[in-house]
Amino acid sequence: MPESSLAVFLSGFTLFAGLAVAIGPQNAYVLRQGLKRQHILATASICFLCDATLISIGTIGFGTLSLKIPELTQIIVWAGVVFLLFFGLHSFKSALNPTQIDINSQESESTNFWSNILTTMALSLLNPHVYLDTIVLVGGFATRYTESQRIFFALGASLASFFWFFTLAYGAAWLTPLFQRPLAWRILDTIIGCIIWFIAISILFSTINYSF
């Protein structure tokens, strides 16, 4: 790989690595599935594939298109805010009835596989921050490079997403003994709910202020 291409690859990797580690509903769900040891491979894979797809779309110019069509951005934002508010409410309800993990019990695998798939896809595709990160920001940075260089930029950003989600999902298992206690789940779900509602409300106010 030529040095210039490597530099572009590393630029994409470091940019998205910084964006990916931000706490959000998608990361919170991956962490929760990792702690419960439920459908870890599927959850991490879907998050990565969604990111890689959106990154690819952003690097070929959809970021510029979304900026030229504000209505498209507005639809994504409002749908995402509604979803985040409901997901936050679900987290608060879970905090009232905390889970307890038994590592040696098969009950920890009782979550429906397809329900997990749909939830993961919803968190990956209905969160406005995902589009802001992958399409607007990554797509915007990609415009600095030539068409051939953007391929390496997209590969670097996608690899950062791959490393982050699989590390988060499988690394969370080390914390499983701590989360065998219901109190730990109560605290985690409350924190997740607060973070998600904060994100939703901040997006809502930003959208309203922008409209006026």
C-alpha positions as CSV (number, residue, x, y, z in Angstrom):
1,M,0.0,0.0,0.0
2,P,1.5,3.4,-1.0
3,E,2.4,5.7,1.8
4,S,-0.2,8.3,0.8
5,S,-2.9,5.6,0.8
6,L,-1.7,4.5,4.2
7,A,-1.9,8.0,5.6
8,V,-5.5,8.3,4.2
9,F,-6.4,4.9,5.7
10,L,-5.1,6.0,9.2
11,S,-6.9,9.3,8.9
12,G,-10.2,7.5,8.4
13,F,-9.4,5.0,11.2
14,T,-8.5,7.7,13.8
15,L,-11.4,9.9,12.9
16,F,-14.0,7.2,13.3
17,A,-12.3,5.7,16.3
18,G,-12.8,9.1,18.1
19,L,-16.5,9.2,17.0
20,A,-17.3,5.6,17.8
21,V,-16.3,5.6,21.5
22,A,-18.9,8.3,22.4
23,I,-21.5,6.9,24.7
24,G,-24.9,6.4,23.0
25,P,-27.8,4.0,22.8
26,Q,-26.1,1.7,20.2
27,N,-23.0,1.3,22.4
28,A,-25.1,0.9,25.5
29,Y,-27.1,-1.9,23.9
30,V,-23.9,-3.7,22.7
31,L,-22.5,-3.4,26.2
32,R,-25.7,-4.8,27.7
33,Q,-25.7,-7.8,25.3
34,G,-22.1,-8.4,26.0
35,L,-22.7,-8.4,29.8
36,K,-25.6,-10.8,29.4
37,R,-23.6,-12.9,26.8
38,Q,-26.6,-12.9,24.5
39,H,-26.2,-13.0,20.7
40,I,-22.9,-11.2,20.9
41,L,-21.6,-12.0,17.4
42,A,-24.9,-11.0,15.7
43,T,-25.1,-7.8,17.7
44,A,-21.6,-6.6,17.0
45,S,-21.7,-7.7,13.3
46,I,-24.9,-5.8,12.6
47,C,-23.6,-2.6,14.2
48,F,-20.4,-2.9,12.2
49,L,-22.2,-3.7,8.9
50,C,-24.6,-0.8,9.4
51,D,-21.6,1.6,10.1
52,A,-19.6,0.3,7.1
53,T,-22.6,0.7,4.8
54,L,-23.3,4.3,6.0
55,I,-19.6,5.2,5.8
56,S,-19.5,3.9,2.2
57,I,-22.6,6.0,1.4
58,G,-21.0,9.1,3.0
59,T,-17.7,8.8,1.2
60,I,-19.4,8.7,-2.2
61,G,-21.2,12.0,-1.6
62,F,-24.4,11.4,0.2
63,G,-23.3,13.7,2.9
64,T,-23.3,16.5,0.4
65,L,-26.7,15.5,-0.8
66,S,-28.2,15.4,2.7
67,L,-26.9,19.0,3.3
68,K,-28.6,20.1,0.0
69,I,-31.9,18.5,1.0
70,P,-32.7,19.6,4.5
71,E,-36.0,17.7,4.5
72,L,-34.2,14.4,4.4
73,T,-32.2,15.4,7.4
74,Q,-35.3,16.5,9.3
75,I,-37.1,13.2,8.7
76,I,-34.1,11.3,10.0
77,V,-33.8,13.5,13.1
78,W,-37.5,13.5,14.1
79,A,-37.8,9.7,13.6
80,G,-34.6,9.2,15.7
81,V,-35.8,11.5,18.5
82,V,-39.1,9.6,18.9
83,F,-37.3,6.2,18.9
84,L,-34.7,7.4,21.5
85,L,-37.4,8.7,23.8
86,F,-39.2,5.3,23.8
87,F,-35.9,3.4,24.2
88,G,-35.0,5.6,27.1
89,L,-38.3,4.9,28.7
90,H,-37.7,1.2,28.3
91,S,-34.4,1.5,30.1
92,F,-36.1,3.2,33.1
93,K,-38.7,0.5,33.2
94,S,-35.8,-2.1,33.2
95,A,-34.2,-0.3,36.1
96,L,-37.4,-0.8,38.2
97,N,-37.2,-4.5,37.5
98,P,-33.4,-5.2,37.3
99,T,-32.0,-8.3,35.7
100,Q,-29.7,-10.8,37.5
101,I,-27.2,-12.9,35.5
102,D,-26.5,-16.5,36.3
103,I,-23.4,-17.4,34.3
104,N,-24.2,-21.1,34.7
105,S,-27.8,-20.8,33.8
106,Q,-29.2,-21.2,30.3
107,E,-31.8,-18.5,31.0
108,S,-29.3,-15.9,30.0
109,E,-29.8,-17.1,26.4
110,S,-33.6,-16.7,26.4
111,T,-33.7,-13.4,24.5
112,N,-35.4,-14.0,21.1
113,F,-32.8,-13.9,18.3
114,W,-34.9,-12.0,15.8
115,S,-36.0,-9.5,18.4
116,N,-32.4,-8.8,19.1
117,I,-31.7,-8.4,15.4
118,L,-34.5,-5.9,15.0
119,T,-33.5,-3.9,18.1
120,T,-29.9,-3.7,17.0
121,M,-30.8,-2.5,13.5
122,A,-33.2,0.1,14.9
123,L,-30.6,1.4,17.3
124,S,-28.1,1.4,14.4
125,L,-30.3,3.1,11.8
126,L,-32.8,5.3,13.8
127,N,-30.2,7.2,15.8
128,P,-29.6,10.6,14.2
129,H,-26.0,10.7,15.7
130,V,-25.2,7.6,13.5
131,Y,-26.0,9.6,10.3
132,L,-24.2,12.7,11.6
133,D,-21.1,10.6,12.3
134,T,-21.0,8.3,9.3
135,I,-22.5,10.4,6.5
136,V,-22.1,14.1,7.4
137,L,-18.8,14.1,9.3
138,V,-17.1,11.2,7.6
139,G,-18.5,12.1,4.3
140,G,-17.4,15.7,4.8
141,F,-13.9,14.7,5.6
142,A,-13.8,12.3,2.7
143,T,-14.3,15.2,0.3
144,R,-10.8,16.3,0.9
145,Y,-9.5,13.2,-0.9
146,T,-9.5,12.0,-4.5
147,E,-12.1,9.4,-5.5
148,S,-9.5,6.6,-5.3
149,Q,-8.2,7.7,-1.9
150,R,-11.7,7.8,-0.4
151,I,-11.8,4.0,-0.7
152,F,-8.9,3.8,1.8
153,F,-10.5,6.4,4.0
154,A,-13.7,4.4,4.1
155,L,-11.8,1.2,4.8
156,G,-9.9,2.9,7.7
157,A,-13.2,4.2,9.2
158,S,-14.9,0.9,8.8
159,L,-12.0,-1.0,10.5
160,A,-12.3,1.3,13.5
161,S,-16.0,0.5,13.8
162,F,-15.2,-3.2,13.5
163,F,-12.6,-3.1,16.3
164,W,-14.7,-1.0,18.6
165,F,-17.9,-3.0,18.5
166,F,-16.3,-6.4,18.8
167,T,-14.0,-5.2,21.6
168,L,-17.0,-3.7,23.4
169,A,-19.2,-6.8,22.9
170,Y,-16.7,-9.4,23.9
171,G,-14.8,-7.4,26.4
172,A,-18.0,-6.7,28.4
173,A,-18.0,-10.4,29.4
174,W,-15.2,-9.6,31.9
175,L,-17.6,-7.5,33.8
176,T,-20.3,-10.2,34.0
177,P,-19.5,-11.2,37.7
178,L,-20.2,-7.6,38.8
179,F,-23.5,-7.6,37.0
180,Q,-24.7,-10.7,38.7
181,R,-26.1,-8.3,41.3
182,P,-29.5,-6.6,40.5
183,L,-28.3,-3.3,41.9
184,A,-25.6,-3.1,39.2
185,W,-28.2,-3.5,36.5
186,R,-30.5,-1.0,38.1
187,I,-27.6,1.6,38.1
188,L,-26.6,0.7,34.5
189,D,-30.2,0.9,33.1
190,T,-30.8,4.2,34.9
191,I,-27.6,5.7,33.5
192,I,-28.4,4.4,30.0
193,G,-31.9,5.9,30.2
194,C,-30.5,9.3,31.3
195,I,-27.9,9.3,28.6
196,I,-30.4,8.4,25.9
197,W,-33.0,11.0,27.0
198,F,-30.3,13.6,27.2
199,I,-29.2,12.8,23.6
200,A,-32.9,12.9,22.4
201,I,-33.7,16.2,24.2
202,S,-30.5,17.9,23.0
203,I,-31.2,16.8,19.4
204,L,-34.8,18.1,19.8
205,F,-33.8,21.5,21.1
206,S,-31.0,21.8,18.5
207,T,-33.5,21.0,15.8
208,I,-36.1,23.5,17.1
209,N,-33.5,26.3,17.5
210,Y,-32.2,25.6,14.0
211,S,-35.8,25.8,12.6
212,F,-36.3,29.2,14.1
